[in-house]
Amino acid sequence: VLALIGQLEQSRNGRGKSPTTVLNRRVFNVAMQCMTKRGDGAKAEEVLDKYLNSNSSREQNDAQPYILALQAYENTKPVNSRKEAAKSAEVLFHKMQLLENIPRLDAGTYNILLNCFARAGMASAAENLLEEFAPTPESHDLVIKAISLSDDKDAVDRAWHILYQLGYPKKNAKDVEPFSVPISTFNSMLKLFARRGMATEAEALLHSIDEFILEGKFKESGPNTRSYEAVLEALGKTSDADAVERAEALVTRVEVMSELGGGIQQPSLKLYNTLLACYANAGKVGSAERLLSRLHEQSLKPDAFSYGATIKALKNSGKSKDIAIARAKELSQSLERNGGVGNEIIFAHRLSILAKFGLAQQAENLLKEMEEKHKLGDLKQGPGIIHYTAVLNAWAKTDDKKAVARAEALFEKMKADNLFNLDLAAYHGLLLNYAVRGMSKKARRLLQVILDSGNISPNRNTFTMVIDSYSRASSNTNAGLKAEELLDQMRQLQAAGNSDVEPDSVCYASVIRAKQASKPGSGTISDLSEFDKVKIMRELQIENWPFQ
């Protein structure tokens, strides 16, 4: 696109400006739209600069080219690039505010920048921007979305504050005045609960909306399909024992309301897929397969997500190795027979089953099959970090003598691929291989690589695996000392602001095992006297004994 613009500019310079000015403007707009669709803000700004340099100031009196560049940043696809994109969008936005030859920026333009902040989880930036203009209902939705995608511990309280500002009654309010809050804003709040697995809170908010409607206090339309999808998503992420039953009841409610004409559309495939995700997390493979069959009967045509969730249910069920692997393959083939297309989700769940049973060679073979399908064009997206990490986890659970070498080779292949931006899970895949085999030196070196990297931070699991490697090492005389050093380092990092490294009971248990391993003849953990336990707890500065 940029090359074509360059050619057009040369052509214009050779013939004079006037015949091609209008054409150039259209070309630039089309070029900007191209970059907007691609989500390439930097290239969009490059085209914008060319446009500004090719036209007189008289012809630069509209904001559209700038808005297109903002939208390009808004559409940034890689999650790890969205924060940088949002910052660049903010700089461009401030430039627009200073321009005198374009109309005053409206709420729609502010909302574009708000969505940049929202997609990047930049809650504070979104909240501050909200104070600068007269917001629309969408503006509040976007701020709650930004809060939802942030890691802020007070996110829920801040989102409630916005709802209260809009008129939603505070808890235990005695005299509730009629209020009007768009259902889309409630849906944003429900989505926040869903992302955090706060099922009880999501159900309570949904119930309160119903009650306010019955009392005549709520002036807007009631919950819609998206509302129920969000509550189902929250139920899928909770560990409550009755989560599946509550999810089934909610879907039944939507089905009945739809049949009775209660203002709810026919349940969507997404709604059923969310219920399938609940079954998957609970390992309810029978329920998942029955729902899959029912979707076919209702002509809803289950997609790759439907089949993927059912395969995940297999993994989380108590099915034997042979049954789980065979049934997962059958489900994958069934998807293709019914006109669907297998995707990276299907492969990820099949690989996770192989990893669960330590079938590393089969996992590598499936990874290669995925690569071949992608090369032949039968698979839209090739293997990603999640697929390679599953194979690393499979090597960690196998007894193969070459497992570590194979895992290291796979990890190096990932590092060498420019398309991959290794995350903490990938490092954990290799670290687990070292930890389970007591390869403490290699585990400690890999931890240092993580600490020295500028784009990832360790968490408590990272340190716990390294501590475990010391207790399993063939020479573990200094295991206790090394474990306590790592524990101190975790506390230092926590004090410096990394809350993800706060030691938990699993970590403390690993440290105690390392201390016992460093004392030959001292017996097992269960052999410790109450006096010894109290002594260790004082040494580690913990209040509760981590073993049940």
N, C-alpha and C positions, 0 to 999 in steps of 0.2 A: 504494500500500500504506500509506504513512504517512498519507495523507488518510483512508483507511478506519479506521485505528487511532484517529485524532483523533475521528472521528464516534462510534466505539464508546465512547471515553472519555467524551464528552459525554453519551451515552445512559446510561452507567453512573452518572455523577455525578448525573443527574436522578432515577434510580430507587433509588440506594443501591448499596453495594458487593457485598453478599453474593450476590445472584442471578447476577452475571455474572463473578465472580472466576475460576472455572475456565475459562469460555469465553474470557476475556481471555488467560489463560495459553496456551491452545491457539492463539489468534489470533496472539499474539506469536511463538510457536514457528514457525508457518507463515510469518509475515512474515520471520523470521530465515532460514528455509530458502530463501525467495525471494532474499534478499540473498546468501546463500551460493552459490546457483546462478549468480547474476549476477557473483559475484566482486567485490562492492562492500563492502569492509570498513568504510568510513566510514559508509555508510548502515546497515550492520548494527549498528555501535556506537550509532548514533542510536536504532535500535529497542530495543537493549539498555537504554539509559538510560531510555526510556519504560517498559519492562517493570519495571525496578528501582524507578522512581518510582510505579508503579501497584500494587505489591504490598508487603505487610508483610515485615519481615525474616524472619519465620517461614516465608514462602513462597519465600524465595530461598536455599534450602539445597541446590541442585543446581548442578552446573557446566555443564549442557547449553547454556543460553543463551550463556554465555561461549565455549564450544567452537564453537558455530555462528558466532559473530562471528570467532573465530580462523580458521575454515575459509573464511570469506568473504575474508579477507586472503590466505589460501593460494591461493584460486582467481583471484586478480587476473590478468586476461588481458593487458593491454598490457605488453610486456616492459620498457619504460622506466619503468613505474610500480611494478615489483615490489620494488625496493629500498626505496622509501618505504613500501610496504605492509608489508614485513618489519619495518621499524623500528616502525611503528604496532602490528603484531602483538606485537612484543617488549614494548612498553609495556603493552599489555593483559594479556599473559602475566604480567608482574611484578605487576600489580594482583591477578590471580587467586591468585598465590602468597601474597599478604598477607591474603587473605580467610580468616576463621576458620570461616565457616558453610558452606563447601563441602568435599567430600572432598579428600584429598591428590591432587595431580595425578599421573596415571599416565604410563607411557611413551608411550601413544598420543597424549596431549595434547602431550608434549614433541616427538613426531615431527611434529605439525602445524606447530609453530614451526620445527622443523628443515627441513621442506619449504619453508616461507616463505624461509628463508635459502638453501636449495638453489636454488630457482627464481630467486632474485636473484643467485646467484653469490657470496654472502657467506660465503666459506670459513672465515675466522677466527672469525666469530660462531658458525658451525655446530660447529666444533671445540671451542670453549669450552663450548658448551651440552652437548656430549656428555659432558663431565666432571661434569655436575650430577646425573645419574640413571643407573639401571641400564639400559643401552641394549638394544634388541632388534636382531635382524639387520637389520630395515628401517632402524634408526637409522644403522648404519654405511653402508648403501647411500646414504642421503640425504646424509651428510657427504661421501662420495666424489663424489656428484652436485654438491654445492656447490663442491667443489674443482675439479671438471671444468668448471663454468660460470664459474669465476673467471678473471681474466687473470693470475693469479700465475705467475711464472716457475718457481717450485719446486713447482708443482701436482702433477706426476707423482711426485716424491720423497715428498711428503706423503701421497699416496694409497697408495703402496707401504708407507709406515710403518704405515698402518692395517691393511693386509693382513698385514704381519709381526706386528703385535700380536694379530691373530686366530689366528695359528698357521701362516700360510703360510711355507714354508721360505725362508730367505734364499738369495741366489745363492751357489753353490759350497758349500752346506751338505753335509757328508759323511754324517752319520747323520740321515736324515729320519724323524721320528716321525710316526705317523698323525695327521692333522689333519682338522678339520671346519669348513669355511667355506661358507656357503650359496652356491649358484650365482648367486643374485641379486646378491651382493656382487661376484663375479667379473664379472658382466655390467656392473655399474656401472663397474668398472675398464676393461673393454673399451670401454664407451661413452666414457670419458675419452680413450682412445687414438683412438677414431673421430673425436671432435670436433677432435682435433689432427692428424688424418691420419697417425697413427703406426702404419702398417700392419704393419711388421716386428715391433714390440713386441706388437701385438694377436695376430698369428699365433703368436708365441713363447709368450704366456700361454695361448692355446688349446691349443697343443701340450703345454705343461707339465701342464695339467690331465689331458689324455689319458694322459700317461706316469704320473702319480701314481695314476690309476685302475688302470692295468695292474699297477702295483707294489703295489696294495692299500693305498696310503698315504692316499687321499682317500676319506672316509667318506660324502660327500654324493652326490647324483645328478650325472651328468656334464653337459656343455654341452647347452643346449637351442636352440630356434630363435632366440631373442633373442641368444644368444651369437654364432651365425653371422651374424646380421643386423648386429651391431655390427662384426665383423671385416670384413664386406663394405663397410660404410660407411667404415671406415678405408681400405680399398683404393681406394674411390671418390675419396678426397681426396688420395691420394699421387701424386707425379709419376713414380714408378718405371715404367720402360719395360715391365716385364712384369706390371703391376698387373692388367690385364684378364685375362690368362691365369691368374693366381693366383685371381682372383675366380671365373672359370668353373670352375676345379678345385674350389673350395670348394662351389659350388652343386651340382656333380656329386656330391660327397661326401655332401651332405645328401640329395640325391635317392636315392642308393644306400642310405644308412642307413635312410631312410624305408621303402623297398621291402623291406629285409631285416628290418624290425622292430627297429631298433637304438635304440629309445626316443625317436626323433625323429619328430615329427609330419610330415604331408605338407607340403612346402615351401609357405609362404604367399605371397600376392600381394606382401606387403611385401618378402619376401626377393628375389623376382624384380625388384621395382621398384628395389631397391638395386643389383642387377646391372645393370639398365638405366641407373642413374645412373653406374655405372662406364663403360659404353659411351658415355654422353653426354659425360662429361668427356674421354674419349679420342677423341671424334669418330668412333666406330665405328658409323655409321648403318646399315650393312648388317646387322651383328650385332643391333642394337637392333630393326630391323624384323622380322627373322626370329624373335626372341624374342617380339615382340608377336603375331605370327601364331600361334606355338606356344601362347601363353597363351589365345588364343581357342579353339584346338583342345582344350585341357585344361579348358575351361569355367571358367577362373579369372576371366574377365571383367575385362580391363585397365581401370583407372580413369584419371582425368584426370592423375594423376602418371605413369602408364605412358606415356601419349601425350605428356605434357609433356617427359619425359626423352628420348623419341625425337626430338621437335622440337629439343631442345637438342643432340642428337647431330648433327643436320643442320647446326646453326649452327657447331659445332666441326669439322665435316668440311671437305673441300676442294671441296664441291659448288659449282657456279656459282650466281650470284645468282638467275637465273630458276628453276633447278631447286629450290634451297633454299626459295624463297618459295612456289612452287607446291605442293611436296610438304608443306610445313608447313600450308598451308591445307587440303590433302586430308586430312591426319591429323586436323586439328581437326574437319572434317566427318565423318570416319569415326567418331570418338568419339561424335558425336551420333547417327549412323545406328545404332550398336550399343547405343543406349540409355543412353549416358553423358551427362554434362552438362559442357560446357566451363566452366572456371573461370578465376580470375585467373592461375593458373600457366600455363595454355595461352597466354593473351594475353601474359604476360610473356616467354615464350620466342619467340613470333612477333614481338613488338616488338624483341627483342634481335637477331633475324635482320635485320630492317629497319635497325636501328641499325648493324649490322656493315657493311652495304653503303651506308650514308649515304642511305637512302631516307626522308628526313624527312617529306615530305608524306604518303606512304603510312602512315608511323608515326602521324602525327597523325590521319589518317582512321580507322585501326584503334582508336586511343584513343577517338575519338568514338563508334565502333561499340560499344565496350565500355560507355561511358557510357549509350548508348541502351538496350542490352540490360539494364543494371542498372535503369534507370527503368521498363522494361516488366515487370520481374520475371523476366526470362529468365536473369539472372545474379545470383547471391546477393550477390556482393561487387563493388563498383565499382572503378574505377582507384585504385591506391594510389601511394605515392611511387616504388616500383620501376618502375611503368609510365610515369609522367611522366619519370623520370630516363632511361629508355631512349629516349624521344623527344628529350630534351635531347642525349643522346649522338649521336642520328641527325643533329640539326641541326649538330653539331660536325663531322660528316664530309661535309657537302654543300657544293657550290660556290654555292648560292643566295645572291644578294646580300643578301637579307632574312633570312638565317639567324640572325644575332645578335639582331635585333629580335624574331623569332619565338620564339627561345629565351628571351629576357628576358621576353616576355609570358607564356610558359608558366610560367616560374619565379615571376613575380608572382602568377599564378593559384594556384599551389601555396601560396605564402605567405599568401594571403588565405583559404584554406580552413582553417577551425577544426579540421577532422578530421585535418589533416596536422601532424605534428611533424617538420619537415625534418631529415634526417640529413646526414652529411658527403657521402655519395654524391650527394645532390641538388645540393649546392653544387658538387661536382666536375663535375657535368653542365654547369652554366653556366660554370664556370671553364675547362673544356676548350674551350668555344666561343671564349673570349677568348685562350687560350694558342695555339691552332693558327693564329690570325689575327694574332698579334703585338700584341694590344690590351693592352699592359702596364699602362697606367694603370687600366683597368677591372679587370684581374686583381689588381693590388695592392690596390685598394679592396675587392674582394670578400674577399681574404685578411684584411684588417683586420676586416671584418664577422664572419668566422669566429673570429678571435682575440678579438673583443669579446663574442661570444655566451657565455652562461653554460652552455649545455647540450651543445655540441660542441667537439671539440678537433681541430686540424689534424694531419695526419701528413706523412710525407716526400713523398708524392705531391702533396699540396696545394702545398707549397713548390716542388717540382720543376716543376709546371705554370706557376707564376708566373715562375720562372727561365727556362723555355722561352719565355714570352711576351716577355721582354726580348731574347733572341737573335733572335727573329723580327720584332721591331718595325721599322718603316720607319726610325725614327730611333733607332739603337742605340749612339750614341757612349758613353753611360754604362752600357751593358749589363753589362759586366764588373764594374764597381763595385757596381751594384745587386744583381747575383747574389751577390757576396761578402758584402754586407750581409745578405742573406737567409740565407746559409750560416751566418754568425755568429749570427743570430737562432735558427736551428735548434739550434745547439749550446748556446745559452743555455737554450732550452726543454727540451732533453734533460737538461742539468745540473739543471734545476728539477724533473725527475721524469717528463717526457713522453718515454718511450722510443720512442714511435711516430714521432718526428721525427728519429731518428738518421739522418744522411745515409748513402746507400749509393752504389754505383758508378754507378747511373743518374743520381743527383743530381749527383755530382761531374762526370760527363760533360756534363751540362747547364750547369754553371757554366763549364766550360772552353770550351764552344761559345759562351757569352755573352761570355767574355773575348776570344775570337777575333773575334767579330762586332763588337766595339767597336774593333778595330784595322784600319781599311781597308787593303787591299793586303797583309795579313799571310798570306793563303792559307788553305787548309783545315787541318783537324786533321792529316791525313795528311802535310802539308808540314812539320810541326814536326820540328826536329832533336832528337836525344837530349838535347842540352844544354838546349834549350827545355823539353822534357818534365820534366826533373829540376827546372828552375827553377820551373815551374808547380806541381809536386808539393810543393815546399818552401813555396811561397806559400800553398797550400791545406791544408798540413799533412796530406798523405795519403801512404801508403807505396807504393801500387800504381797504375799507370797504368790508368784505368778503361776504356780502349778496347782491344779485342782486335786 
